[in-house]
Amino acid sequence: MNNEFAKRLIDLYLDDQLDVELVSDFREAMRFDPALNAEVASLRDTREQLMKVYGRDEMTNDENRRVYLRIMRNADPSGQAVFNPAGQLEIPWSQPTQNDHRM
């Protein structure tokens, strides 16, 4: 098993996204491999520390929506942009005007 594959496997395990059939095998491997067990414990601790420091901000849903709408207005003053699930903003192409914020 290469290093990248091992890291991905650990990430899937910590994210509770590892296939059900593999979870018991992975736990068994951790039980017999102290280095793997230590790596998983270290990464789990790191994630917990990061969540304490960088956990979800304290904005309310209403505040989140207002910020999102303001970003969308600034990104596309025409209001024709569409946010797709891949995280990309699809803005219809048009010639910029003098008052256009995209210039």
Buried (B, 14 or more C-beta within 10 A) or exposed (E): EEEEEEEEBBEBBBEEEBEEEEEEEBEEBBEEEEEBBEBBEEBEEEEEEEEEEEEEEEEEEEEEEEEEEEEBEEEBBEEEBEEEEEEEEEEEEEEEEEEEEEE
